[in-house]
Amino acid sequence: MSKYMVTPEQIEKAKEKLKKTLKSSETIIKDLINNYETSIDEIVDLINFSAKFHKYSMHNTALIYKQMPYATFCASFKDWKKLKANILKGSKGATILVPKTVKYIYNEQNDDYVQWRYADSKLLELAKAGKTEIKETVIYGTGTVFDIGQTDFPKEKYPSLYSVGIESQLHSNLFDMLVKYCNMLGCKVEIKQLNSIALNGYYNNDTNVITINCILNDTNRLSTLSHEFGHMIAKHKFESHEIVRELEADILSIMFFSYFNLPIEEKRKNHFKQHIDSLAEDLSTKYYNEQNELKFDNKQQYMSFMIEEIMNNTFEIYKKHAVALDDIYKEYFQQRDIKNEIEHEDVSIEL
């Protein structure tokens, strides 16, 4: 069988698709941020959406969001095959960026670098023996992912891949689970009466303790804990900037609420927007000039850069803890379901 050869037209088409995808990935988040006063709900929606896709980068998540805003769990054609699921006929997937590491070997004779796969045997031997320089670079191509709703993956097995949410009466269970995780990270959570009904809770960085107001109901208690939990896990980021810390904590709270399919409170959205407004006001000319090492054209560009950096950094923090919380969540609620089955099991007595 002859080897399949890619035509020049196909190569050109692939390059054009990559160029278009790269441009789109760079502009989606920036466009939302630049218009945050009228699109705060869309920014929250993107953060909300991102919580379900912690295996992807923030930019790839934004690409999926733009193409399939109602997606819940995405994977490539190859990965769906591994899960023994087929893509439904006529389904159009979302195009994302796929990074690939390429190795180069330094060729002393030509004073140039040769890509590993094109190097001759002599050069390869030098490289493997450590006698010449090897460098790596990351290049991007495009790939396609499909949402779980575009496959024949059995619906009864959905919870094995992602959280389908929990009932509001179980928010106290989720609160207990998050307390357990905080304790695992060495952070104590205490519930006590505070001297203000307006103060829901706070995180003390010196003592590594989260305090929650005892007057809160289960849902507000969970919301407050998730926000203070965000402060705790992000405490080493932007420590000198209070506004940024609040934004990080809000983003993390929104993400963890979204992960469990819990509705985002208007109070949390408003708190998030207030701190974006505060950040805009805080970017005084003096501060802007001191930080403008990247030579932004104006303060709007610099603010857009800062918020995108906050979102990217916070997303990386979230990804780290989402995996661990996912395991605890499944174990916690699996044990609860088994306990419920035992408690409600029919008992028959032979006479």
C-alpha positions in Angstrom: 0.0 0.0 0.0 1.4 3.4 -1.0 2.0 6.0 1.7 -0.6 8.7 1.9 0.9 12.0 0.8 -0.4 15.4 2.0 -1.1 17.8 -0.9 0.2 21.4 -0.9 -3.4 22.6 -0.9 -4.1 20.6 2.3 -1.0 22.0 4.0 -2.0 25.6 3.0 -5.6 24.9 4.3 -4.2 23.6 7.6 -1.9 26.7 8.0 -4.9 29.0 7.4 -7.0 27.1 9.9 -4.2 27.4 12.5 -3.7 31.1 11.9 -7.4 31.7 12.3 -7.6 29.6 15.5 -4.6 31.4 17.0 -6.1 34.8 16.3 -9.4 33.7 17.8 -7.8 32.3 21.0 -6.0 35.6 21.5 -9.0 37.9 21.0 -11.9 36.1 22.7 -10.9 36.8 26.3 -9.5 40.3 25.5 -12.7 41.4 23.8 -14.8 40.3 26.8 -12.4 42.1 29.2 -12.3 45.3 27.1 -16.1 45.5 27.3 -16.4 44.2 30.9 -18.9 47.0 31.9 -21.5 45.5 29.5 -20.3 41.9 29.4 -19.6 41.1 33.0 -22.2 38.2 32.8 -20.3 36.8 29.8 -17.0 36.9 31.7 -18.6 35.1 34.6 -20.1 32.6 32.0 -16.7 32.0 30.6 -15.2 31.4 34.1 -18.3 29.3 34.9 -17.7 27.3 31.7 -14.0 26.9 32.3 -14.6 25.1 35.5 -15.8 22.1 33.6 -12.7 22.0 31.4 -9.7 22.0 33.7 -7.8 19.6 31.4 -7.6 22.3 28.8 -5.8 25.6 28.8 -7.7 28.8 29.4 -7.4 29.8 25.8 -8.6 26.4 24.5 -11.5 26.6 27.0 -12.4 30.0 25.5 -12.3 28.5 22.0 -14.6 25.7 23.0 -16.9 28.2 24.8 -17.2 30.3 21.6 -18.0 27.4 19.4 -20.0 25.2 21.8 -21.3 27.4 24.7 -23.5 24.5 26.0 -20.7 21.9 26.1 -20.2 20.0 29.4 -17.4 17.5 28.8 -15.2 17.4 25.7 -12.6 14.9 24.4 -11.0 14.1 21.0 -12.2 11.5 18.6 -9.4 9.2 19.7 -10.2 9.7 23.5 -13.9 9.0 22.9 -12.9 5.7 21.2 -10.8 4.8 24.3 -14.0 5.3 26.3 -15.8 3.0 23.7 -18.0 5.8 22.6 -18.8 6.8 19.0 -19.3 10.3 17.6 -22.9 10.8 16.4 -23.2 11.3 12.6 -23.3 14.9 11.5 -21.7 16.2 14.7 -19.4 19.3 14.3 -16.7 19.5 16.9 -14.8 22.5 18.3 -11.4 23.4 16.9 -8.7 23.9 19.6 -4.9 24.4 19.6 -2.7 21.3 20.1 0.8 21.9 21.4 3.7 19.8 20.2 7.3 19.7 21.4 9.8 19.6 18.6 13.5 18.7 19.3 16.4 20.3 17.4 20.1 19.3 17.3 22.9 21.7 16.8 25.0 21.0 13.7 28.5 22.5 14.3 29.5 22.1 10.7 26.7 24.3 9.4 26.4 26.4 12.6 22.7 25.6 12.5 20.0 23.5 14.1 18.5 20.4 12.5 15.1 19.0 13.5 15.6 15.7 15.3 13.6 13.6 12.7 15.6 15.0 9.8 19.1 14.6 11.4 21.5 12.0 10.0 22.7 9.0 12.0 26.1 10.7 12.8 24.4 13.8 14.3 21.9 11.6 16.2 24.8 9.7 17.8 26.4 13.0 18.9 23.1 14.1 20.4 22.4 10.9 22.2 26.0 10.9 23.6 25.5 14.5 24.9 28.2 15.9 22.7 26.1 18.5 21.0 23.4 20.9 22.1 19.8 19.9 21.9 17.0 22.4 22.2 13.2 22.1 22.3 10.5 24.4 21.1 6.7 24.2 21.3 4.7 24.6 18.1 1.0 24.5 17.6 -1.4 22.7 15.4 -5.1 22.3 15.5 -7.3 19.5 16.8 -11.0 18.8 17.2 -12.9 17.9 20.3 -16.5 16.7 20.7 -18.9 17.2 23.6 -20.4 14.2 25.4 -23.8 15.1 24.0 -22.4 14.5 20.5 -21.6 10.8 21.4 -23.4 7.6 22.2 -21.7 7.5 25.7 -24.4 6.0 28.0 -26.2 8.7 30.0 -26.2 6.6 33.2 -22.4 6.7 33.1 -22.1 10.6 32.8 -21.3 10.9 36.6 -18.1 8.8 36.0 -16.8 11.6 33.8 -18.0 14.8 35.4 -20.2 16.1 38.2 -23.9 16.4 37.2 -24.6 18.5 40.3 -26.2 17.9 43.6 -29.5 18.9 45.2 -29.6 22.1 47.2 -30.3 20.2 50.4 -26.9 18.5 50.1 -25.0 21.8 50.2 -24.1 21.1 53.8 -22.5 17.8 52.7 -20.5 19.6 50.1 -19.5 22.1 52.7 -18.3 19.3 55.0 -16.3 17.8 52.0 -14.6 21.2 51.3 -13.8 21.5 55.1 -12.2 18.1 54.9 -10.0 19.1 51.9 -9.0 22.4 53.7 -7.9 20.3 56.7 -5.9 18.0 54.3 -4.1 21.1 53.1 -3.3 22.1 56.7 -5.9 24.8 56.9 -8.4 24.9 59.9 -12.0 25.9 59.3 -13.9 27.3 62.3 -17.6 28.3 62.5 -18.3 30.9 65.1 -20.4 34.0 65.9 -18.8 37.2 64.5 -19.5 40.7 65.7 -21.2 41.6 62.4 -24.1 40.1 60.5 -22.6 41.7 57.3 -19.3 39.8 57.7 -19.7 36.3 56.2 -16.2 35.1 56.9 -12.5 35.7 56.4 -9.2 33.9 55.9 -6.2 34.7 58.2 -3.0 34.2 56.3 -0.8 34.2 59.4 -2.7 31.5 61.3 -3.9 29.6 58.1 -7.5 29.6 59.5 -10.8 30.2 57.7 -13.5 31.6 59.9 -17.2 31.3 58.8 -20.1 33.2 60.4 -22.4 30.8 62.2 -25.6 32.7 61.2 -25.2 31.7 57.5 -27.5 29.0 56.0 -26.0 26.0 54.1 -25.8 27.6 50.7 -24.3 30.9 51.9 -22.0 29.0 54.1 -20.7 27.0 51.1 -20.4 30.1 49.0 -18.4 31.9 51.7 -16.1 28.9 52.3 -15.4 28.5 48.6 -14.4 32.2 48.4 -12.2 32.0 51.5 -10.8 28.7 50.2 -9.8 30.6 47.1 -7.8 33.1 49.3 -6.1 30.2 51.0 -5.0 28.3 47.9 -4.0 31.5 46.1 -2.2 33.2 49.0 1.2 33.1 47.3 -0.1 34.9 44.2 -0.1 38.7 44.0 0.3 39.0 47.7 1.0 42.8 47.6 -2.2 43.6 45.7 -5.4 43.3 47.7 -7.8 43.8 44.8 -6.2 41.1 42.7 -6.4 38.7 45.7 -10.1 39.4 45.9 -10.5 38.8 42.1 -8.6 35.5 42.4 -10.8 34.4 45.3 -14.0 35.3 43.4 -12.9 33.5 40.2 -12.0 30.4 42.2 -15.4 30.5 44.1 -17.3 30.8 40.8 -15.3 27.9 39.3 -15.9 25.5 42.2 -19.6 26.4 42.3 -19.8 25.8 38.6 -17.9 22.5 38.9 -20.8 21.1 41.1 -23.4 22.7 38.8 -24.5 25.1 41.6 -26.0 28.5 40.6 -23.7 31.5 40.9 -25.2 34.0 43.3 -25.8 37.6 42.1 -24.0 38.7 45.2 -20.8 36.9 44.1 -21.1 38.3 40.5 -21.5 41.9 41.9 -18.5 41.4 44.3 -16.5 40.3 41.3 -17.5 43.3 39.1 -16.9 45.7 42.0 -13.3 44.6 42.2 -12.8 44.8 38.5 -14.1 48.4 38.8 -11.7 49.0 41.7 -8.8 47.6 39.6 -9.6 50.1 36.9 -9.7 53.0 39.4 -6.5 51.8 41.0 -4.5 51.9 37.8 -3.3 55.5 38.4 -1.0 57.1 36.0 1.9 56.7 38.4 1.3 53.0 38.9 0.7 52.5 35.2 3.9 54.2 34.2 5.9 52.2 36.8 4.5 48.9 35.6 4.4 49.7 31.8 7.6 47.7 31.0 5.8 45.9 28.1 5.0 49.3 26.5 1.2 49.1 26.3 -0.4 51.8 24.2 -2.9 52.8 26.9 -4.2 51.9 30.4 -7.1 49.9 28.9 -4.6 47.6 27.2 -2.7 47.2 30.4 -5.8 46.5 32.4 -6.9 43.9 29.8 -3.5 42.3 30.2 -3.7 42.2 34.0 -7.2 40.7 34.1 -6.2 38.0 31.5 -3.1 37.2 33.6 -5.2 36.9 36.7 -7.7 34.6 34.9 -4.9 32.4 33.5 -3.0 32.2 36.8 -6.2 31.4 38.8 -7.2 28.8 36.2 -3.8 27.0 36.8 -4.4 27.1 40.6 -7.9 25.7 40.0 -6.7 22.9 37.8 -4.3 21.7 40.5 -7.0 21.4 43.1 -10.0 20.4 40.9 -8.4 17.0 40.3 -7.9 16.3 44.0 -11.4 17.6 44.9 -12.9 15.5 42.2 -11.5 12.3 43.8 -12.7 13.4 47.2 -16.1 14.3 45.8 -16.6 10.9 44.2 -15.5 9.0 47.2 -17.5 11.2 49.6 -20.8 10.9 47.7 -20.3 7.3 46.8 -20.0 6.5 50.5 -23.1 8.6 51.2 -25.1 6.8 48.5 -24.0 3.3 49.8 -25.0 4.4 53.4 -28.4 5.5 52.1 -28.9 2.3 50.3 -28.2 0.3 53.4 -30.5 2.5 55.6 -33.4 2.2 53.1 -32.9 -1.5 52.2 -36.0 -3.6 52.6 -35.7 -6.1 55.3 -37.8 -9.3 55.1 -38.3 -11.7 58.1 -39.3 -15.3 57.7 -41.9 -16.5 60.1 
